[in-house]
Every structure is written in C-alpha cells, then in structure tokens.
Amino acid sequence: MAADITKHLYVYCWVSFCVLFMFIKLAKSDNYIVHMDISAMPKAFSNQHTWYLATLSSVSAKSKAETNPTTPFSKLIYTYNHVIQGFSASLTPAELESLKNSPGYVSSVKDRVVKVDTTHSFEFLDLNSGTGAWPVSSFGKDVIVGVIDTGVWPESESFNDDGMSDVPSRWKGECESGTQFNSSLCNKKLIGARFFNKGLIAHNSNITISMNSTRDTEGHGTHTSTTVAGTYVKDASYFGYAPGTARGMAPMARVAMYKALWEEGAYTTDIIAAIDQAITDGVDVLSMSLGLDGVDLYEDPIAIATFAAIEKNIFVSTSAGNEGPDVETLHNGTPWVITVAAGTMDRDFGATLILSNKVSINGLAQYPGNFTSTEFPIVFMDTCSNKTELSKIKQKIIVCQDPGKEDSLDDQFNNILAAGNIAAVFITNSSSVDVFVQSPFPAIFLVQKDGDTVVDFIKSNTDPKASIVFKKTILGIKPSPRVTSYTSRGPSYSCPLVLKPDIMAPGDSVLAAWPPNIAAARVNQDLVFTNFNLLSGTSMACPHVSGIAALIKAVYPNWSPAAIRSALMTTSDQIDNTGSPIKDIGGNLRPADPLAMGAGHVNPNKALNPGLIYDATVQDYVDLLCGLNFTQQQIKTITKTSSNNCSNPSLDLNYPSFIAFFNDRGAKPNSTTVVEFGRTVTNVGDGSFTYKANVTPINGLKVTVEPDTLVFKTKYEKKSYKLSIEGPKQLHKAVLFGYLTWEDSGKEHVVTSPIVATSYKFEK
C-alpha cells in the first residue's frame, strides 16, 4: 500500500513538474519585429509610439500566460520611423497570438542573429591624386557614409580631419557619449557615432555590455570604416608588411558609425534601428558587412530596412558572405542593394627561404614577429604527422609536405605549433593557405614546384642549412585579381531571378586602421598589437565599393542608387593583369563565372563615365515583388503601404545583368525554350552616341539582341532593347555564361553586362 502511494506521488510530482516546465516555456518571451498598418491608428493617438505602447498594454492584459505582468514600456524595444511601420518588442507566445488580433497588425518575424562577414588596394584600383576618380570627385568631399558595424576607435590617425571643411549643414546626426567615449571625440571626419543594443539586452536582461558606447572592442568596424573613407596616414604597416601611406577609397568623405554589432551578440532589431537612425540623420551611402542566410525578402528585416533607404535615395552596399566556394551560399541577394564579392590584389606578403647553397625561394608568410637571419639546420619530416618525433627536434627548420587531404594542412600546422619547433616550411597547393599565413610561429608556405627544390637540396646535402627572412611585400603579382575561395556564390536564395553577386572588390589581406588595445596577432604565446591590421573577407570588399560609390555620389549627387550600381557594374573588369579572364581560386583556377564575381572587378575610374545606365525606380521593385507572387500583405511588409500598384507585375527587373534558368527536369530530349529579357538604358554621356551590341558566343545557347544598334541624340535619352536566350529546357551543365557589350562608335564607352544560364533549381 505504501509503495503504491509513493509511486502515485512520484507520478503526480513528475506530471506537475512537466506542466510547470511547459508553462514557464510558454511564458518565455522572445523578441519580434512587428509590422503595423499606420492607416489603422486611431485619431486619438498623437503619434505611432503611443499607439504601439497602448497596443502592447492591451496585449499584455489579455495574455493568460503572463506570470509576472510587466508594463508596455518594458515590452517595447524600438519604435521605427523609416525602415518599417512598426516596432520591436519582447513577447510571450500568448502575447504574440493576442497581438495578431490587434487592429493594424500586418505581420511579425522573430529577431534573428546576424552574420558578420569578416593599403595597397587604392593603387591596385588605379586611384591616384592626379587623374581619374579621385580628383574628379574631390576625393568624395562631403559625401556622408554611414557604417553599421562593431563601432570605431576615434583616436585612430585615419580619422584625422586636417584639411577638411565644416560638417555639411544638412547633417542631423549626433556623437553620443557612453563608456570610454565622449562626444568631443568626433570631428569633421568622424561626424557621427551612435550605438544600439536594446534588442541584445532584451534577449538577456542579465547581460553585461563590456563597452556600452560606440567604441570598438572588436576592430571590425574600425577596419571597415577606414577602408571606406580613412584619411591619409604615412608609414602605416602590419608589423612591417604592406608599408606605405594608408587611406580609404573616399578620403574626403565623412563617416558616421552606427554600432549594432557587439561582442555579446548581433540582432536584427538593433541593426534595423541603426538603419532607421541613419536615414533620419541624412547619410548618403550605407555600408553593411553583415547579412542573414536563407531568408525570404518579406521576412528579412535587413532587406526591408534597406528598401526604406533606397526610397530616400541612399545607396546601400552589402557583403556577399564568406561561405564559398559552394553555390547558393550568398546572402544579401536583395534586388535593391549592391552585393559585393571578394577578390585578391596584385600583392602578396611573404618571406624568403635562403638555402646554404645561396638559392633563394620566395613563399607566402605573415609571421608578425622578429626572426633571426642566422642559418639553422633544415630537415624534411615528410607529412609531419609524428608528433613525438617533431617534439624531439630543436633548433632546426622543419619542412612538411602537405599530402593534399582534407584538413591535412591544418593537422600539420597544429603539430608544429604543439611541438614548438623553431620554424617551419609547408609545401602545399591548398587554396586555403591564406588561413594559416598569419602564423604565431615562423612559417613560410611554398608551392609544390619550389618545395621540390627544397626537398632535393636537403636530400642531396649531408649538412643542409637555411635561413628565413620575413616581412617581405611583393607587388605586381600575376595573375590578379582572382576570386577568393571563401567568397559566397549565387544564385541568391531570396531572389534568384536577379543575378547576384553584383561586383567584386579587393577583400584579401586588406590593410586598414585597427584599435591599438586589441591584439592583432600572436607570437608564440604572446599577444601583439598594432595600429593597422590585415583582414580578409567580403567584409573588406564591401567598404571598397561603399567608398567608390561615395566618389560617384560626389560627382552625380542626384543619381539613384540603381544608377550608381549600374555604373559600377557595367564598367567593371572581367580581364586580369595578364590579359586573360579572371580566375576563380575556389573553382580550381578556371575562369570565374558571374555567380562568383558578379559583373566583374570594380574599376572606379571607368565608373565615373559609364556612358549608359540601367536605372530602376521604387515602382520597378514593386513590379518585381508582384511578379514574385508575393501576397499583398507580404508586399505591404516591404513597402509599408497598402496602395501597391500591381497592374504590371514583372520578373524582369531593369538590371545590368541577366540570369536564365533552364531546369525543366521533366523535359523531353532535345526540347528547347526561349527566355526573353527587356531592358531600358539611359544615355548619361554628353552629346549624341551610337551604340552597337556584341554578345560573346556561349556554347549550346543562341543569344540575340534586338535592336542591336541604339542611337542617342541627346543626354538622358532612353532606349529599349530585348535580349533572348534560346537553349535546352534542361541544361546539361550547371552554368554557362558570356557577356553583352554595348560599345559606342567612338569607343569612348563599353557597357558590359554578364549573361548566365544555369540548371540550378531552388527547393525552398
């Protein structure tokens, strides 16, 4: 009897615990971005903010799952003014369901974690003080670039405002004080500094923000913002690598930092609040090296927020992501922004291995420490897989042969690191070698051909010795640029019918300012610090394009974001410095296709004189949303209005590129289909021009342009043409590509657009 009572008591307690656990789980709050229909706001409310508070108050009162009632003030995170019509709030599931029945409710999405896509570049881009884009644009004078990132180190010399005029009177921004950041730290270069973390705090009310201000504690924001518009700093280098004068793409532009990315986390609620404020403050360009993966346009808060920015004629530059070389990994595939891929420059950092027979061999290296030039015995340890043997070897240079297996270079590197050998030579053809070059121990990386020379030397000498000289900077590397292996590829998940990425820019080993109190590297077990750092990623490519867009904006202040994007894309380069097609490191050095590099590598000097532009209005984007068969509610979420004109739905946006899908898996053999595109171009050249079309042959496809001649009599005249691609209903290759060029009779302008045919099929 007693046993039965104990058993039933146990079961009762367990069930009670489960019920309590489920109750607590149901009552747990989460952050949501809520879209509202402002036309439904009762006239009794003086503004949206008070209406939202009243709505939250009503929702909280109705909720049955609220165990500890809170005020609407503690629920509300942000009221947004531009990016959406709505707010963000911390809501329980019951409150969210109640909110869905409130007057004016349109839709909501849960707050998401955002990915961060982590100077010689100006010379590589052929920017110089005497001719071209810099002097024509007055170096981007008075263009205001807003950067959404991890903050800024305002004391950096790259934010020196010597020679800059007064801040433009149209600027409405502020320099907010906070932890270790005083408003007086802003100047005529760094004209704004704000920070946003209410969403982050709402996710964890017990969180401690290490630096509650715009001051940068990670370095990423300082690096990207000075890449955009850093001023001139002489004798800059990364521990002796890349020595020279550092400067940004638009040295006379202004910078406003909006810190929304934190060591403790990064959420969309804070990021769109930053975009909202940047619009209010009056930025001309927005630079964002971040993004969300696998999200539909109407559920992507960043895509929705940037739609509001382009409505205000703000150019938005975003990074493609670092998930390459796989296809369909790209984020920021939003049709109204520019999406930037990362490429290499014609510069390498390395070391020289000097054999005792006086033969010198150059390799890649970025070891930041000082290393003696003394000769040491050098020994070949094959794959360097025997940790015990490696640890026995002291005062010798170790040579390792990478067998080329998955993670084999990683294993070798870690074995040498653990053994504590004096120095290492890695022989490898790995495309991911750039991950290892900033090694904490003296290391040089050689290609197989040069490695064979070293191994032959060791095997043919009874007492082989060598020395290593580090901190070499080699310019004029050929071929370059090349597409990096890590840059994310298209097609875009959110809008595959618009070819993405749009363009490629330098993203590999970019030198820019760095906070001096954040370790930039490690030498053995010691952290080392510097004022400039070398970083790689599409995070570094994006601000290059942001700065170049600022140069164009300075010359053509009334151009739309689409016009600027068109100018950048149609004047980009598809040929490297050897006169051959740009190669893709992630594609075994085959010619890069537009799903990897977009239209090509950015060319700022050509972009200032594009000849023709492909413009697009807000209504054109609405037509695209209608053509995508979005519901009126989904479109309203993006456009913030219920009066969307869907009388002319179209999947054919007036874009400076073309992508066609031939992926009918049920098609009969040899059956064909035709995909047609309509485009309108505007003559922005001075005077009259006659343009002739030319299409590079694409094996297996028939591409025609009609008409193939466009005659412009006046500036700003518009002409339309049709491009048709005939091919098999089911393409037998993943990607085929070519280019359409319009060249004027005087050969002053060559307007180039990529054409892609693909068999990829999206399964959402």
Secondary structure as the mmCIF struct_conf table of DSSP 4:
data_model
#
loop_
_struct_conf.conf_type_id
_struct_conf.id
_struct_conf.beg_label_comp_id
_struct_conf.beg_label_asym_id
_struct_conf.beg_label_seq_id
_struct_conf.end_label_comp_id
_struct_conf.end_label_asym_id
_struct_conf.end_label_seq_id
HELX_RH_AL_P HELX_RH_AL_P1 ALA A 2 ALA A 27
STRN STRN1 ASP A 30 MET A 36
HELX_RH_3T_P HELX_RH_3T_P1 ILE A 38 ALA A 40
BEND BEND1 MET A 41 MET A 41
TURN_TY1_P TURN_TY1_P1 LYS A 43 ALA A 44
BEND BEND2 SER A 46 ASN A 47
HELX_RH_AL_P HELX_RH_AL_P2 GLN A 48 LYS A 62
BEND BEND3 LYS A 64 ALA A 65
BEND BEND4 THR A 67 ASN A 68
HELX_RH_AL_P HELX_RH_AL_P3 PRO A 72 LYS A 75
STRN STRN2 LEU A 76 TYR A 80
BEND BEND5 ASN A 81 VAL A 83
BEND BEND6 GLN A 85 GLN A 85
STRN STRN3 GLY A 86 LEU A 91
HELX_RH_AL_P HELX_RH_AL_P4 PRO A 93 LEU A 99
TURN_TY1_P TURN_TY1_P2 LYS A 100 ASN A 101
BEND BEND7 SER A 102 SER A 102
TURN_TY1_P TURN_TY1_P3 PRO A 103 GLY A 104
STRN STRN4 TYR A 105 LYS A 110
STRN STRN5 VAL A 113 VAL A 113
STRN STRN6 LYS A 115 VAL A 116
HELX_RH_AL_P HELX_RH_AL_P5 SER A 121 PHE A 124
TURN_TY1_P TURN_TY1_P4 LEU A 125 ASP A 126
BEND BEND8 SER A 129 GLY A 132
HELX_RH_AL_P HELX_RH_AL_P6 ALA A 133 VAL A 136
TURN_TY1_P TURN_TY1_P5 SER A 137 SER A 137
HELX_RH_3T_P HELX_RH_3T_P2 SER A 138 GLY A 140
TURN_TY1_P TURN_TY1_P6 LYS A 141 ASP A 142
STRN STRN7 ILE A 144 ASP A 149
BEND BEND9 THR A 150 THR A 150
STRN STRN8 VAL A 152 VAL A 152
TURN_TY1_P TURN_TY1_P7 PRO A 154 GLU A 155
BEND BEND10 SER A 156 SER A 156
HELX_RH_3T_P HELX_RH_3T_P3 GLU A 157 PHE A 159
TURN_TY1_P TURN_TY1_P8 ASP A 162 GLY A 163
HELX_LH_PP_P HELX_LH_PP_P1 ASP A 166 PRO A 168
TURN_TY1_P TURN_TY1_P9 SER A 169 ARG A 170
STRN STRN9 CYS A 175 CYS A 175
STRN STRN10 GLY A 178 GLY A 178
TURN_TY1_P TURN_TY1_P10 THR A 179 GLN A 180
STRN STRN11 PHE A 181 PHE A 181
HELX_RH_3T_P HELX_RH_3T_P4 SER A 183 LEU A 185
BEND BEND11 LYS A 188 LYS A 189
STRN STRN12 LEU A 190 PHE A 195
HELX_RH_AL_P HELX_RH_AL_P7 LYS A 198 HIS A 203
TURN_TY1_P TURN_TY1_P11 SER A 205 ASN A 206
BEND BEND12 SER A 210 MET A 211
BEND BEND13 SER A 213 THR A 214
STRN STRN13 ARG A 215 ARG A 215
BEND BEND14 THR A 217 GLY A 219
HELX_RH_AL_P HELX_RH_AL_P8 HIS A 220 ALA A 229
STRN STRN14 VAL A 233 TYR A 238
TURN_TY1_P TURN_TY1_P12 PHE A 239 GLY A 240
STRN STRN15 TYR A 241 ALA A 246
BEND BEND15 MET A 249 ALA A 250
TURN_TY1_P TURN_TY1_P13 PRO A 251 MET A 252
BEND BEND16 ALA A 253 ALA A 253
STRN STRN16 ARG A 254 LYS A 259
STRN STRN17 TRP A 262 TRP A 262
TURN_TY1_P TURN_TY1_P14 GLU A 263 GLU A 264
STRN STRN18 GLY A 265 GLY A 265
STRN STRN19 TYR A 267 TYR A 267
HELX_RH_AL_P HELX_RH_AL_P9 THR A 268 ASP A 281
TURN_TY1_P TURN_TY1_P15 GLY A 282 GLY A 282
BEND BEND17 ASP A 284 ASP A 284
STRN STRN20 VAL A 285 MET A 288
STRN STRN21 LEU A 290 GLY A 291
BEND BEND18 ASP A 293 GLY A 294
HELX_RH_3T_P HELX_RH_3T_P5 LEU A 297 GLU A 299
HELX_RH_AL_P HELX_RH_AL_P10 PRO A 301 GLU A 311
TURN_TY1_P TURN_TY1_P16 LYS A 312 ASN A 313
STRN STRN22 PHE A 315 SER A 319
BEND BEND19 ASN A 322 ASN A 322
TURN_TY1_P TURN_TY1_P17 GLY A 324 PRO A 325
BEND BEND20 ASP A 326 ASP A 326
TURN_TY1_P TURN_TY1_P18 VAL A 327 GLU A 328
TURN_TY1_P TURN_TY1_P19 PRO A 335 TRP A 336
BEND BEND21 VAL A 337 VAL A 337
STRN STRN23 ILE A 338 GLY A 343
BEND BEND22 ASP A 346 ASP A 346
STRN STRN24 ARG A 347 LEU A 355
TURN_TY1_P TURN_TY1_P20 SER A 356 ASN A 357
BEND BEND23 LYS A 358 LYS A 358
STRN STRN25 SER A 360 LEU A 364
BEND BEND24 GLY A 369 GLY A 369
STRN STRN26 PHE A 376 PHE A 380
TURN_TY1_P TURN_TY1_P21 ASP A 382 THR A 383
HELX_RH_AL_P HELX_RH_AL_P11 LYS A 387 LYS A 392
BEND BEND25 GLN A 395 LYS A 396
STRN STRN27 ILE A 397 GLN A 401
TURN_TY1_P TURN_TY1_P22 GLU A 406 ASP A 407
HELX_RH_AL_P HELX_RH_AL_P12 SER A 408 ALA A 419
TURN_TY1_P TURN_TY1_P23 GLY A 420 GLY A 420
BEND BEND26 ILE A 422 ILE A 422
STRN STRN28 ALA A 423 ILE A 427
TURN_TY1_P TURN_TY1_P24 SER A 431 SER A 432
HELX_RH_3T_P HELX_RH_3T_P6 VAL A 433 VAL A 435
TURN_TY1_P TURN_TY1_P25 PHE A 436 PHE A 436
BEND BEND27 VAL A 437 GLN A 438
BEND BEND28 PRO A 440 PHE A 441
STRN STRN29 ALA A 443 LEU A 446
HELX_RH_AL_P HELX_RH_AL_P13 GLN A 448 LYS A 459
TURN_TY1_P TURN_TY1_P26 SER A 460 SER A 460
BEND BEND29 THR A 462 ASP A 463
STRN STRN30 LYS A 465 LEU A 475
BEND BEND30 GLY A 476 GLY A 476
BEND BEND31 LYS A 478 PRO A 479
STRN STRN31 ARG A 482 VAL A 483
BEND BEND32 SER A 485 THR A 487
BEND BEND33 PRO A 491 PRO A 491
BEND BEND34 TYR A 493 SER A 494
TURN_TY1_P TURN_TY1_P27 PRO A 496 LEU A 497
BEND BEND35 VAL A 498 VAL A 498
STRN STRN32 ILE A 503 PRO A 506
BEND BEND36 ASP A 508 SER A 509
STRN STRN33 VAL A 510 ALA A 513
TURN_TY1_P TURN_TY1_P28 PRO A 516 ASN A 517
BEND BEND37 ILE A 518 ILE A 518
STRN STRN34 ALA A 521 VAL A 523
TURN_TY1_P TURN_TY1_P29 ASN A 524 GLN A 525
STRN STRN35 ASP A 526 VAL A 528
BEND BEND38 ASN A 531 ASN A 531
STRN STRN36 PHE A 532 LEU A 535
BEND BEND39 GLY A 537 GLY A 537
HELX_RH_AL_P HELX_RH_AL_P14 THR A 538 VAL A 555
TURN_TY1_P TURN_TY1_P30 PRO A 557 ASN A 558
HELX_RH_AL_P HELX_RH_AL_P15 PRO A 561 THR A 570
TURN_TY1_P TURN_TY1_P31 THR A 571 THR A 571
STRN STRN37 ASP A 573 ASP A 573
STRN STRN38 ILE A 575 ILE A 575
TURN_TY1_P TURN_TY1_P32 ASN A 577 THR A 578
BEND BEND40 GLY A 579 SER A 580
STRN STRN39 PRO A 581 PRO A 581
HELX_LH_PP_P HELX_LH_PP_P2 ILE A 582 ILE A 582
STRN STRN40 LYS A 583 ASP A 584
HELX_RH_3T_P HELX_RH_3T_P7 ILE A 585 GLY A 587
TURN_TY1_P TURN_TY1_P33 ASN A 588 LEU A 589
STRN STRN41 ARG A 590 PRO A 591
HELX_LH_PP_P HELX_LH_PP_P3 ALA A 592 ASP A 593
HELX_RH_AL_P HELX_RH_AL_P16 PRO A 594 MET A 597
TURN_TY1_P TURN_TY1_P34 GLY A 598 ALA A 599
STRN STRN42 HIS A 601 HIS A 601
HELX_RH_AL_P HELX_RH_AL_P17 PRO A 604 ALA A 607
TURN_TY1_P TURN_TY1_P35 LEU A 608 LEU A 608
BEND BEND41 GLY A 611 GLY A 611
STRN STRN43 LEU A 612 ILE A 613
HELX_RH_AL_P HELX_RH_AL_P18 VAL A 618 GLY A 627
TURN_TY1_P TURN_TY1_P36 LEU A 628 ASN A 629
HELX_RH_AL_P HELX_RH_AL_P19 GLN A 632 THR A 639
BEND BEND42 LYS A 640 LYS A 640
BEND BEND43 SER A 642 SER A 642
BEND BEND44 SER A 647 ASN A 648
BEND BEND45 LEU A 651 LEU A 651
BEND BEND46 PRO A 656 PRO A 656
STRN STRN44 PHE A 658 PHE A 661
STRN STRN45 ASN A 663 ASN A 663
TURN_TY1_P TURN_TY1_P37 ARG A 665 GLY A 666
HELX_LH_PP_P HELX_LH_PP_P4 ALA A 667 LYS A 668
TURN_TY1_P TURN_TY1_P38 PRO A 669 ASN A 670
STRN STRN46 THR A 672 ASN A 683
BEND BEND47 GLY A 685 GLY A 687
STRN STRN47 PHE A 689 VAL A 695
TURN_TY1_P TURN_TY1_P39 ASN A 699 GLY A 700
STRN STRN48 LYS A 702 GLU A 706
BEND BEND48 PRO A 707 ASP A 708
STRN STRN49 THR A 709 PHE A 712
BEND BEND49 THR A 714 THR A 714
TURN_TY1_P TURN_TY1_P40 LYS A 715 TYR A 716
STRN STRN50 LYS A 718 PRO A 728
BEND BEND50 LYS A 729 LYS A 729
STRN STRN51 GLN A 730 GLN A 730
BEND BEND51 HIS A 732 ALA A 734
STRN STRN52 VAL A 735 ASP A 744
TURN_TY1_P TURN_TY1_P41 SER A 745 GLY A 746
BEND BEND52 LYS A 747 GLU A 748
STRN STRN53 VAL A 750 THR A 758
#
